[in-house]
Amino acid sequence: MDTSTDRQPRGEISLQTIAMPADTNWNGDIFGGWLLAQMDLAGAVLARQRAQGRVATVAIDGMSFLQPVTVGTVISCYTEIVHCGHTSLQIAIEVWESVRLQGGARLLTEGRYTYVAIDEQGRKRALPADATNA
Ligand SMILES: CC(C)(COP(=O)(O)OP(=O)(O)OC[C@H]1O[C@@H](n2cnc3c(N)ncnc32)[C@H](O)[C@@H]1OP(=O)(O)O)[C@@H](O)C(=O)NCCC(=O)NCCS
């Protein structure tokens, strides 16, 4: 697993937020499920933009929780499209700790989320022709 400080975030920042006390688990660290939700939101921001409308999450692959997250951590979710299909977009999402008083930025979590463009009835629809570059 590549967690070295040499690695740089890939993609664009789609979401930033702060880990709050209400998001902790029984160990006092942040719930993995909270991170999954933030990543889903971040990916949806990019997917909705490229799909020019509604999307639904259909799959989450390759999730790695690399570092524990503590209360007060400012996280940045970076997103990058890795595959654009007929109706679906696969987006690589990385969560980085934005600000540290000591040392460099830390990669906390990563995974690939797949979104499908849907219409008002929740049925899949074709992506716009320029979805990769929009
Ligand atoms: C999104 C939905 C409408 C898609 O309908 P569907 O008939 O299952 O669509 P398909 O099986 O033809 O797949 C559509 C696309 O998604 C991709 N896909 C489907 N399941 C996938 C999976 N597990 N992993 C990766 N891609 C997947 C297909 O490859 C296809 O891509 P393409 O059109 O770009 O080639 C339907 O699956 C759905 O409503 N799912 C629930 C979504 C949801 O509620 N999400 C929130 C979960 S809390």
Ligand as a Chemical Component Dictionary entry (heavy atoms), coordinates in Angstrom:
data_LIG
# 
_chem_comp.id                   LIG 
_chem_comp.type                 NON-POLYMER 
_chem_comp.pdbx_formal_charge   0 
_chem_comp.three_letter_code    LIG 
# 
loop_
_chem_comp_atom.comp_id 
_chem_comp_atom.atom_id 
_chem_comp_atom.alt_atom_id 
_chem_comp_atom.type_symbol 
_chem_comp_atom.charge 
_chem_comp_atom.model_Cartn_x 
_chem_comp_atom.model_Cartn_y 
_chem_comp_atom.model_Cartn_z 
_chem_comp_atom.pdbx_ordinal 
LIG C1  C1  C 0 -28.540 2.097  -11.132 1  
LIG C2  C2  C 0 -29.523 1.109  -11.724 2  
LIG C3  C3  C 0 -30.752 1.869  -12.236 3  
LIG C4  C4  C 0 -28.817 0.442  -12.928 4  
LIG O1  O1  O 0 -29.746 -0.378 -13.564 5  
LIG P1  P1  P 0 -29.323 -1.799 -14.139 6  
LIG O2  O2  O 0 -30.382 -2.305 -15.040 7  
LIG O3  O3  O 0 -28.906 -2.633 -12.995 8  
LIG O4  O4  O 0 -28.077 -1.423 -15.069 9  
LIG P2  P2  P 0 -26.962 -2.367 -15.696 10 
LIG O5  O5  O 0 -26.794 -3.676 -15.022 11 
LIG O6  O6  O 0 -27.210 -2.381 -17.158 12 
LIG O7  O7  O 0 -25.644 -1.502 -15.404 13 
LIG C5  C5  C 0 -25.598 -0.141 -15.786 14 
LIG C6  C6  C 0 -24.145 0.295  -15.789 15 
LIG O8  O8  O 0 -23.614 0.143  -14.478 16 
LIG C7  C7  C 0 -22.492 -0.746 -14.506 17 
LIG N1  N1  N 0 -22.539 -1.572 -13.305 18 
LIG C8  C8  C 0 -23.605 -2.209 -12.791 19 
LIG N2  N2  N 0 -23.252 -2.876 -11.673 20 
LIG C9  C9  C 0 -21.934 -2.641 -11.498 21 
LIG C10 C10 C 0 -20.993 -3.070 -10.527 22 
LIG N3  N3  N 0 -21.345 -3.863 -9.501  23 
LIG N4  N4  N 0 -19.722 -2.634 -10.634 24 
LIG C11 C11 C 0 -19.353 -1.812 -11.656 25 
LIG N5  N5  N 0 -20.203 -1.380 -12.612 26 
LIG C12 C12 C 0 -21.479 -1.810 -12.530 27 
LIG C13 C13 C 0 -22.663 -1.584 -15.774 28 
LIG O9  O9  O 0 -21.420 -2.075 -16.236 29 
LIG C14 C14 C 0 -23.256 -0.553 -16.720 30 
LIG O10 O10 O 0 -22.241 0.312  -17.198 31 
LIG P3  P3  P 0 -22.222 0.920  -18.705 32 
LIG O11 O11 O 0 -23.624 1.234  -19.142 33 
LIG O12 O12 O 0 -21.403 2.174  -18.563 34 
LIG O13 O13 O 0 -21.576 -0.113 -19.564 35 
LIG C15 C15 C 0 -29.967 0.006  -10.713 36 
LIG O14 O14 O 0 -28.913 -0.941 -10.553 37 
LIG C16 C16 C 0 -30.302 0.586  -9.366  38 
LIG O15 O15 O 0 -31.303 1.282  -9.228  39 
LIG N6  N6  N 0 -29.488 0.281  -8.334  40 
LIG C17 C17 C 0 -29.670 0.830  -7.001  41 
LIG C18 C18 C 0 -28.858 2.136  -6.853  42 
LIG C19 C19 C 0 -28.980 2.681  -5.443  43 
LIG O16 O16 O 0 -30.039 2.651  -4.859  44 
LIG N7  N7  N 0 -27.853 3.200  -4.941  45 
LIG C20 C20 C 0 -27.775 3.679  -3.590  46 
LIG C21 C21 C 0 -27.322 2.574  -2.690  47 
LIG S1  S1  S 0 -27.482 3.039  -1.011  48 
# 
loop_
_chem_comp_bond.comp_id 
_chem_comp_bond.atom_id_1 
_chem_comp_bond.atom_id_2 
_chem_comp_bond.value_order 
_chem_comp_bond.pdbx_ordinal 
LIG C1  C2  SING 1  
LIG C2  C3  SING 2  
LIG C2  C4  SING 3  
LIG C2  C15 SING 4  
LIG C4  O1  SING 5  
LIG O1  P1  SING 6  
LIG P1  O2  DOUB 7  
LIG P1  O3  SING 8  
LIG P1  O4  SING 9  
LIG O4  P2  SING 10 
LIG P2  O5  DOUB 11 
LIG P2  O6  SING 12 
LIG P2  O7  SING 13 
LIG O7  C5  SING 14 
LIG C5  C6  SING 15 
LIG C6  O8  SING 16 
LIG C6  C14 SING 17 
LIG O8  C7  SING 18 
LIG C7  N1  SING 19 
LIG C7  C13 SING 20 
LIG N1  C8  SING 21 
LIG N1  C12 SING 22 
LIG C8  N2  DOUB 23 
LIG N2  C9  SING 24 
LIG C9  C10 SING 25 
LIG C9  C12 DOUB 26 
LIG C10 N3  SING 27 
LIG C10 N4  DOUB 28 
LIG N4  C11 SING 29 
LIG C11 N5  DOUB 30 
LIG N5  C12 SING 31 
LIG C13 O9  SING 32 
LIG C13 C14 SING 33 
LIG C14 O10 SING 34 
LIG O10 P3  SING 35 
LIG P3  O11 DOUB 36 
LIG P3  O12 SING 37 
LIG P3  O13 SING 38 
LIG C15 O14 SING 39 
LIG C15 C16 SING 40 
LIG C16 O15 DOUB 41 
LIG C16 N6  SING 42 
LIG N6  C17 SING 43 
LIG C17 C18 SING 44 
LIG C18 C19 SING 45 
LIG C19 O16 DOUB 46 
LIG C19 N7  SING 47 
LIG N7  C20 SING 48 
LIG C20 C21 SING 49 
LIG C21 S1  SING 50 
# 
